[in-house]
Amino acid sequence: MTYFRRFGAQITFLVLSVIGVAISIYLTVAHYANAPVACSTNGLIDCERVLSSVYSFVPGTSIPISVPGLLWFLMSAVLAVLAWKVWPVWRALRVGQTIWFALGMLTALYLVYVEIVQLKKICAWCTSLHIIMLVMLLVAVFQLIQASSDEDEGEFEDDEEEEAVSQITAQQHQM
C-alpha cells in the first residue's frame, strides 16, 4: 500500500482541522471583541444575524458556539496525528475518527436547520465549517471502506503489521 493511501486521509484531516481551528478562532475573537465579521449582511447571507442569535451560544451559557467548534477541530487534529503515529494498529482509531466526524456532522446539520428554518439566514463562515466537517466525514467513511476492501484482498501483510507493532512497542519502551 502506498504512503499516500496510508496517510493521505490523516494529512487531509490535519489540514482541514487547522483551517477549522483558524476559522473558529476568528469567530471566537470577533465575538469577544464585539467586532463584526467580514461577511455580507444583506439578503440570505447574513453572518451578523446568525452569529448574534440565541442559537449562537452553547445553551444556558454565554459561551459562543465557536468555542466547542474550536475544541472539536483541535480534537480532530489530535486524532489525525495519533492515527498517523500508530499506523497500522489503528483500526479502532479509524472507527473512532469516523464516529467523531459523524457527531460533528450531526451538530452541523442541526445548526444548518437553525440557520435555514429558524433564522432564515445563512452564515458563510459557519457554512465553510460545516463543509469542512462534511468532507472530513466523507473521507473517513471512504477510508473505512477502502481499508475493509484492502483487508479483504489481503493487501495488509501480516509481517508488515507485525513489524510495525514491534517498532511501536520498541518506541514506547524507549520513552
Rosetta silent file (secondary structure, phi, psi, omega in degrees, C-alpha in Angstrom):
SEQUENCE: MTYFRRFGAQITFLVLSVIGVAISIYLTVAHYANAPVACSTNGLIDCERVLSSVYSFVPGTSIPISVPGLLWFLMSAVLAVLAWKVWPVWRALRVGQTIWFALGMLTALYLVYVEIVQLKKICAWCTSLHIIMLVMLLVAVFQLIQASSDEDEGEFEDDEEEEAVSQITAQQHQM
SCORE:     score description
SCORE:     0.000 S_00000001
   1 L     0.000  137.916 -175.697    0.000    0.000    0.000 S_00000001
   2 L   -74.320  160.636  179.069    1.389    3.402   -0.917 S_00000001
   3 H   -58.629  -44.639 -177.555    2.367    6.075    1.557 S_00000001
   4 H   -64.688  -41.392 -179.762   -0.379    8.400    0.357 S_00000001
   5 H   -63.955  -33.033  179.239   -3.111    5.785    0.684 S_00000001
   6 H   -74.433  -43.405 -170.131   -1.969    5.118    4.219 S_00000001
   7 H  -112.162   -7.970 -177.821   -1.514    8.683    5.341 S_00000001
   8 H   -56.727  -43.362  179.962   -3.420   10.797    2.815 S_00000001
   9 H   -64.123  -41.481 -178.428   -6.609   10.780    4.860 S_00000001
  10 H   -67.602  -37.349  175.883   -4.743   11.769    8.025 S_00000001
  11 H   -64.063  -43.410  177.833   -2.970   14.604    6.207 S_00000001
  12 H   -59.337  -47.143  179.704   -6.358   15.729    4.867 S_00000001
  13 H   -60.655  -41.990 -178.132   -7.870   15.600    8.367 S_00000001
  14 H   -65.813  -46.251  179.804   -4.956   17.555    9.809 S_00000001
  15 H   -62.500  -47.243 -179.925   -5.073   20.287    7.137 S_00000001
  16 H   -64.776  -35.356  177.381   -8.860   20.638    7.388 S_00000001
  17 H   -64.253  -42.280  179.167   -8.631   20.694   11.192 S_00000001
  18 H   -63.115  -41.746  176.913   -6.099   23.531   11.084 S_00000001
  19 H   -62.854  -44.361  178.320   -8.393   25.500    8.756 S_00000001
  20 H   -61.665  -40.507  177.044  -11.331   24.779   11.094 S_00000001
  21 H   -62.106  -45.318 -178.609   -9.295   25.903   14.112 S_00000001
  22 H   -61.418  -45.998  179.580   -8.340   29.142   12.343 S_00000001
  23 H   -65.342  -41.910  179.858  -11.938   29.974   11.396 S_00000001
  24 H   -63.380  -40.507  176.774  -13.187   29.058   14.883 S_00000001
  25 H   -63.122  -44.214  178.853  -10.556   31.283   16.492 S_00000001
  26 H   -57.100  -47.661 -178.664  -11.545   34.127   14.154 S_00000001
  27 H   -67.022  -37.318  179.293  -15.219   33.775   15.082 S_00000001
  28 H   -67.777  -45.740  178.734  -14.440   33.477   18.801 S_00000001
  29 H   -62.465  -43.461  178.694  -12.168   36.536   18.815 S_00000001
  30 H   -60.423  -39.638  179.335  -14.755   38.530   16.841 S_00000001
  31 H   -62.750  -53.317 -175.586  -17.403   37.538   19.385 S_00000001
  32 H   -70.877  -25.318  176.546  -15.400   38.536   22.466 S_00000001
  33 L   -85.218   -3.831 -177.447  -14.097   41.711   20.796 S_00000001
  34 L    54.041   40.556 -177.997  -17.678   42.547   19.850 S_00000001
  35 L  -107.800  145.491  177.179  -16.389   43.131   16.323 S_00000001
  36 L   -70.647  148.993  176.704  -18.281   42.456   13.109 S_00000001
  37 L   -90.964  156.245  177.767  -17.038   39.582   10.960 S_00000001
  38 L   -73.291   98.247 -176.212  -16.117   40.004    7.317 S_00000001
  39 L  -168.916  154.834  177.580  -19.379   38.847    5.780 S_00000001
  40 L   -64.645  149.112  173.964  -22.431   40.084    3.958 S_00000001
  41 L  -123.720   15.868 -179.757  -25.325   41.424    6.000 S_00000001
  42 L  -116.425  140.703  175.043  -27.794   41.676    3.125 S_00000001
  43 L    75.041 -149.644 -176.341  -30.177   39.038    1.874 S_00000001
  44 L   -65.942  -40.121  178.952  -29.922   35.358    2.689 S_00000001
  45 E   -83.603  113.142 -179.045  -26.247   35.529    3.704 S_00000001
  46 L  -150.678   85.670 -176.985  -26.134   37.446    6.989 S_00000001
  47 H   -61.193  -40.754 -178.530  -23.409   36.330    9.360 S_00000001
  48 H   -58.677  -43.273 -179.933  -24.168   39.035   11.921 S_00000001
  49 H   -62.849  -44.450 -178.960  -27.773   37.874   12.282 S_00000001
  50 H   -68.919  -46.754 -174.610  -26.724   34.245   12.710 S_00000001
  51 H   -74.882  -11.119  176.610  -23.758   34.949   14.999 S_00000001
  52 L  -108.434    4.113 -179.965  -25.771   37.228   17.279 S_00000001
  53 L   -77.189  165.701  177.476  -28.804   34.953   17.567 S_00000001
  54 H   -61.495  -25.766 -178.932  -29.689   32.967   20.677 S_00000001
  55 H   -77.310   -8.861 -177.847  -28.582   29.855   18.764 S_00000001
  56 H   -85.618    6.066  179.103  -25.012   31.124   18.501 S_00000001
  57 E  -119.275  151.486  171.457  -24.373   30.280   22.160 S_00000001
  58 L   -62.203  128.065 -175.893  -23.975   26.997   23.995 S_00000001
  59 L   -50.628  131.050  177.100  -27.459   26.531   25.517 S_00000001
  60 L    79.858    7.014 -179.072  -27.715   28.027   29.001 S_00000001
  61 L  -133.654  177.322  172.966  -24.351   29.805   28.796 S_00000001
  62 L  -106.067   16.045 -179.350  -22.741   32.894   27.342 S_00000001
  63 L   -83.156  124.786  178.730  -20.139   30.767   25.532 S_00000001
  64 E   -66.746  147.467 -177.292  -20.236   31.260   21.765 S_00000001
  65 L   -62.382  -17.014  178.151  -20.812   28.072   19.764 S_00000001
  66 H   -68.086  -23.201  179.651  -17.462   28.709   18.067 S_00000001
  67 H   -68.877  -51.816  174.394  -15.665   27.600   21.263 S_00000001
  68 H   -61.998  -30.885  175.647  -16.941   23.989   21.193 S_00000001
  69 H   -62.757  -43.179  177.068  -16.293   24.125   17.432 S_00000001
  70 H   -59.686  -46.340  179.200  -12.700   25.106   18.132 S_00000001
  71 H   -63.139  -38.240  179.172  -12.354   22.226   20.605 S_00000001
  72 H   -62.300  -45.616 -179.344  -13.911   19.819   18.069 S_00000001
  73 H   -69.087  -35.531  175.694  -11.385   20.788   15.391 S_00000001
  74 H   -62.621  -44.499  178.236   -8.487   20.587   17.882 S_00000001
  75 H   -63.923  -37.377  177.557   -9.570   17.069   18.861 S_00000001
  76 H   -62.060  -39.477  177.398   -9.869   16.154   15.180 S_00000001
  77 H   -65.454  -42.765  178.179   -6.264   17.283   14.676 S_00000001
  78 H   -60.879  -44.347  178.751   -5.122   15.222   17.675 S_00000001
  79 H   -61.963  -38.182  178.944   -6.903   12.144   16.296 S_00000001
  80 H   -64.980  -44.126  179.401   -5.225   12.647   12.907 S_00000001
  81 H   -65.351  -43.416  178.029   -1.768   12.877   14.480 S_00000001
  82 H   -59.829  -45.926 -179.209   -2.433    9.825   16.663 S_00000001
  83 H   -63.238  -35.063  178.788   -3.633    7.797   13.687 S_00000001
  84 H   -67.178  -41.187 -175.589   -0.549    8.837   11.753 S_00000001
  85 H   -73.448  -31.412 -172.753    1.786    7.822   14.583 S_00000001
  86 L  -108.133   23.596  176.225    0.310    4.407   15.339 S_00000001
  87 L   -63.078  140.151    0.156   -0.178    3.052   11.826 S_00000001
  88 L   -98.632    7.852 -179.378   -1.151    0.241   11.186 S_00000001
  89 L   -87.062   61.329 -175.072   -2.547   -0.672   14.597 S_00000001
  90 L  -136.536   22.646 -179.137   -5.201    1.956   14.420 S_00000001
  91 H   -56.533  -44.446  179.163   -8.322    0.194   13.193 S_00000001
  92 H   -65.214  -36.151  178.573  -10.224    1.213   16.323 S_00000001
  93 H   -66.976  -37.596  176.036   -8.947    4.769   15.935 S_00000001
  94 H   -59.321  -45.808  178.894  -10.208    4.878   12.321 S_00000001
  95 H   -64.938  -42.578  178.052  -13.659    3.887   13.549 S_00000001
  96 H   -60.171  -42.343  176.886  -13.385    6.391   16.404 S_00000001
  97 H   -60.088  -45.529 -178.284  -12.486    9.167   13.967 S_00000001
  98 H   -61.749  -42.631  177.866  -15.469    8.314   11.795 S_00000001
  99 H   -64.172  -43.518  178.630  -17.804    8.385   14.799 S_00000001
 100 H   -58.873  -45.987  179.743  -16.259   11.687   15.946 S_00000001
 101 H   -66.666  -35.827  178.057  -16.761   13.216   12.491 S_00000001
 102 H   -65.610  -40.434  176.973  -20.333   11.873   12.351 S_00000001
 103 H   -63.480  -41.535  175.980  -21.117   13.520   15.704 S_00000001
 104 H   -61.879  -40.430 -179.647  -19.688   16.778   14.408 S_00000001
 105 H   -68.592  -36.157  176.141  -21.775   16.463   11.248 S_00000001
 106 H   -61.939  -42.527  176.714  -24.941   15.822   13.274 S_00000001
 107 H   -62.572  -43.937  179.090  -24.273   19.023   15.191 S_00000001
 108 H   -61.940  -40.639  178.826  -23.624   20.858   11.921 S_00000001
 109 H   -62.196  -40.056  176.320  -26.889   19.548   10.451 S_00000001
 110 H   -61.493  -45.133 -178.949  -28.763   20.886   13.476 S_00000001
 111 H   -66.691  -35.018  175.216  -27.081   24.275   13.067 S_00000001
 112 H   -64.869  -41.789  176.096  -27.886   24.323    9.333 S_00000001
 113 H   -57.478  -47.113  179.685  -31.515   23.586   10.235 S_00000001
 114 H   -59.341  -45.899 -179.293  -31.475   26.514   12.677 S_00000001
 115 H   -60.267  -49.574 -173.055  -29.989   28.816   10.052 S_00000001
 116 H   -77.118  -46.956 -172.721  -32.427   27.881    7.281 S_00000001
 117 H   -87.274  -47.929 -175.511  -35.654   27.175    9.176 S_00000001
 118 H   -80.120  -50.410 -174.027  -35.457   29.266   12.349 S_00000001
 119 H   -92.520  -23.525 -176.669  -33.369   32.272   11.317 S_00000001
 120 L    56.968   30.937  177.258  -33.907   32.181    7.552 S_00000001
 121 L  -140.336  153.927 -179.946  -30.330   33.460    7.238 S_00000001
 122 E  -124.762  138.571  175.324  -27.041   31.718    6.486 S_00000001
 123 L   -98.666  120.587 -178.577  -23.603   32.459    7.892 S_00000001
 124 H   -63.742  -37.825  178.674  -20.892   31.984    5.251 S_00000001
 125 H   -64.956  -44.522  179.170  -18.238   31.312    7.916 S_00000001
 126 H   -62.741  -42.791 -179.944  -20.418   28.703    9.594 S_00000001
 127 H   -61.895  -38.157  177.588  -21.187   27.092    6.249 S_00000001
 128 H   -62.489  -39.425  177.030  -17.474   26.807    5.497 S_00000001
 129 H   -66.711  -39.122  179.104  -17.012   24.938    8.794 S_00000001
 130 H   -64.758  -39.153  178.267  -19.974   22.681    8.013 S_00000001
 131 H   -66.135  -41.104  176.709  -18.493   21.848    4.601 S_00000001
 132 H   -59.042  -44.932  179.222  -15.140   21.035    6.210 S_00000001
 133 H   -61.692  -41.800  179.226  -16.919   18.684    8.636 S_00000001
 134 H   -63.384  -44.740  178.898  -18.773   17.010    5.768 S_00000001
 135 H   -61.465  -43.181  179.123  -15.567   16.479    3.783 S_00000001
 136 H   -60.813  -43.535  179.005  -13.860   15.002    6.849 S_00000001
 137 H   -63.835  -45.267 -179.340  -16.750   12.592    7.394 S_00000001
 138 H   -62.770  -42.079  177.789  -16.822   11.538    3.738 S_00000001
 139 H   -63.824  -41.559  179.761  -13.055   10.949    3.675 S_00000001
 140 H   -63.634  -43.152  178.735  -13.285    8.929    6.906 S_00000001
 141 H   -64.517  -45.347  177.917  -16.103    6.764    5.545 S_00000001
 142 H   -59.446  -41.468  179.752  -14.206    6.234    2.277 S_00000001
 143 H   -61.538  -43.497  177.835  -11.104    5.358    4.279 S_00000001
 144 H   -63.102  -44.283  179.254  -13.011    2.724    6.278 S_00000001
 145 H   -62.681  -44.973 -179.260  -14.486    1.235    3.116 S_00000001
 146 H   -64.104  -42.948  179.729  -11.079    1.219    1.408 S_00000001
 147 H   -63.353  -41.124  178.070   -9.362   -0.329    4.432 S_00000001
 148 H   -63.241  -41.972  178.762  -12.009   -3.032    4.606 S_00000001
 149 H   -64.292  -43.239  178.628  -11.554   -3.708    0.896 S_00000001
 150 H   -62.180  -40.838  179.757   -7.760   -3.852    1.279 S_00000001
 151 H   -66.411  -38.826  178.156   -8.072   -6.292    4.170 S_00000001
 152 H   -64.051  -33.776 -179.126  -10.427   -8.485    2.147 S_00000001
 153 L   -87.214    1.273  178.999   -7.906   -8.555   -0.699 S_00000001
 154 L    72.111   25.078 -177.471   -5.078   -9.410    1.699 S_00000001
 155 L   -73.211  -21.867  175.763   -3.243   -6.187    0.967 S_00000001
 156 L   -89.077  113.005 -179.864   -2.200   -5.860    4.599 S_00000001
 157 L   -80.568  136.521  179.316    0.661   -8.255    5.091 S_00000001
 158 H   -60.453  -40.314 -179.757    0.878   -9.903    8.491 S_00000001
 159 H   -62.790  -41.050 -179.944    4.660   -9.464    8.523 S_00000001
 160 H   -62.951  -45.126 -179.530    4.325   -5.767    7.765 S_00000001
 161 H   -66.921  -41.708  179.407    1.794   -5.267   10.554 S_00000001
 162 H   -61.263  -42.604  179.245    3.850   -7.352   12.983 S_00000001
 163 H   -63.714  -41.797  179.404    6.946   -5.295   12.202 S_00000001
 164 H   -64.018  -42.341  178.412    5.046   -2.040   12.737 S_00000001
 165 H   -62.385  -41.928  178.662    3.691   -3.266   16.079 S_00000001
 166 H   -62.090  -42.240  179.353    7.229   -4.239   17.129 S_00000001
 167 H   -64.204  -42.517  179.821    8.538   -0.800   16.175 S_00000001
 168 H   -64.680  -43.472  178.812    5.782    0.961   18.109 S_00000001
 169 H   -61.461  -43.345  179.147    6.377   -1.238   21.140 S_00000001
 170 H   -63.125  -40.836  178.464   10.120   -0.540   20.973 S_00000001
 171 H   -63.625  -39.561 -179.538    9.467    3.203   20.740 S_00000001
 172 H   -66.619  -36.074  179.656    7.177    3.068   23.764 S_00000001
 173 H   -71.455  -25.484  179.295    9.814    1.239   25.809 S_00000001
 174 H   -75.312  -21.120 -176.922   12.392    3.892   24.924 S_00000001
 175 L   -74.229    0.000    0.000   10.197    6.663   26.390 S_00000001
